[in-house]
Amino acid sequence: MQSVDVLLLPGLGNSGPDHWQSHWEKAHGYHRVEQHEWHKPWLPDWLHELERTVAKSTAADRNVVLVAHSLACALVAHYGLKRPRNVLGAFLVSPADVDSSDCTPDEVRNFTHMPLVALPFPALVINSSNDPYVCHQRAALFADKWGADFEDIGPAGHINASSNLGAWPEGHARFEDAVAEWISPISA
């Protein structure tokens, strides 16, 4: 099996201690991409930090898998425009609709316009039917335009700490299945 770094990409405000990303970081040793400003995100800065972190893995001859939540899904969509190498896939949970002032706060407006082009790596979008930060149809549209698979897990809010998912073992099992799918064509 090849060397893979799992990079956790939290959204606006970072993921607190009760968020599933924090549980995964602690339980599985995944690496959180730290941003300098979590509450006033600036797309060029966030992209730079993601590129820098992926470059470290690439220099160590390791591939990466991205695990993004909320605003970080838009970050991954913008990052995909750069056609990065060594990204095996992206697990995109609750993509915040940065183009909608009804769904998202003004602090994220510099992440607009959401790129609606195919990602250069496989992806899976996980969404909730009652996510306040993206309507179901927009999340499905994002997945379609990104060339990603789409799964609706039913009413789970923003799939964050407020959703009371804890470590979200069902999500981690689905993540592991996706990674196995993304790695198998390369290993063959």
N, C-alpha and C positions, 0 to 999 in steps of 0.2 A: 504494500500500500504506500502511496506517495505521501510526502509531507504536506500537510495542510494546516494553515492558520485560520481559525475562525475569528473574524473581526466583528464585534458588537458595535452597532451604530445607533445610539440613542437619539431621540428627537429633542424637541424644544424642552429646555429645563433639565435635561439628562434623565436617566432612569434611576429612581430612588431605590432604597434597600428592599422594598417589597415588590418591585417590578420583576417580572420573569427574566429580563435580561440580566439583572443583578444576581438572581438565583443561578442562572446558567453560568455566569462568569465565575462565581464561587464554586459551584459543583463540578464544572467541567474544565476550568482553567482557560476559558476563552478570553481574548484580549479586547478590552473596551478602547475604542478610538476616542481619546480625550480631546474635546474642543476647548479653545481658550475662553469662549464666551457662550455659555449655554442658554442664557435668557435673552440675548440680543444677537441671534445668529446672523452671520454674514456669509453668504454662499461662497465667495472666493476663499475666505479663510477656512471654511469647513471642507471645501474641495482640496485645498492645499494640505490640510492635515490628513485627510483620507489618502491622498496620493503619496504623501511622505510615509505613512504607515504601510501601505501596500508595497512601496519601494523597498522598505526594510525586509519584508518577507521575500520579495523577489531577489534581493541581493543575497539572501540566505538560501536561495534555490528552493523556496517554498511557494506553493500556490495558496490562494486565499478563497474563503467563502465569506460572503457578507451577510450579516443578520441585522436588518434595519427595521426600526420602528418609527411610525408616524412621519415627522418631517424628514427623517433620515432616508425614507423611501424616495423623496424628491431628490435628495443628495445623490443617491445611487443612480437615479434616472439622468441627472446632469453628468455624473461621472461616466456613465455609459457612453455619452457623446464623445468622450476622449478615446474610446476604443482601447481600454486597458488590457494588458496581457496578464496572465496568471490568475485571473478571477475565474474560478470554476463554476460559480453560481451565486445567486442572491435569494435569500429568504426574506420577503418583504411583508411586514405585518402592519396592518392598519395605515395605509398610505394617506397622509393628511392632504386634503385638497387645497394646495397653496394658492390656487387661482380663485378661490371662493372666499370673499370677505364674510359670507354668512357662516362658513364652516371653520375658518382659521383666523387667528389674530393678525393684526398689522405687522407684528414682529417678523413674520415669515414671508411677507410679500416680496422680499428680494429674491426668493427662490422661484418666482414665477418667470416665465410661463413653464408649466410642467412639460418636460420633454415627452412627446408622444411618438417616439420612434423605437424600433426594436432594439432591445439591449443586446450587446455583443456576447452575452453569456446567458445560460438558462436561468430562469427565475420562477419563483412561486410566490403569488400574492395570497396572503391569508387576510380575510376581512370578516367583520361582524355585520350582521344585518341591521344593527341599530347604532352604528358608530356615529357620534356627533360631529366628527371632523372630516367625514367624507360620506356622501350618499352612496348607497349600494351600486347604483348605475355608474357613477364616476369611477369607483374602485374597479368595477368590471371592465370599464373602458380602458383604464390605465393598464390592467393586465393584458388586455387584447392588444393594445398598441405596443406594449413592451415585449410582446411575444411570450408572455409568461403564462403559466398555469394559474388557475384561479380557484380558490376554495372559500366558501362561506361557512363559518363555524356557528352560525345562528346568533341570537342576541347575546353579545358579550361586551357591549360598549366599545371602548377604544382599545380593548385587549391590553390593558395596562394594570397598574397596581389597584386602581379603583374597581377593576373587574373581578377582584378577589380570586385570581387564578393561581396565586402562590408561584411555585416553580413551573407551572403550566407543563406538566409531564406529557400531556397529549400533544402539545405543540412541539416539544422537544423530540418526541417519537416521530412526528411528521417531518421535522427538520432532518433527523438522521436518515429517514427514508429518501428524502430529496437529495441529500449529499451522496448517498449511495448511488442514486441514479446518475448524478452529475459526474461522479468519479468513474463509474464502470466503463463508459466508452473510452476513457483515456487509459485505463488499466488493461483493456483488451488488446 
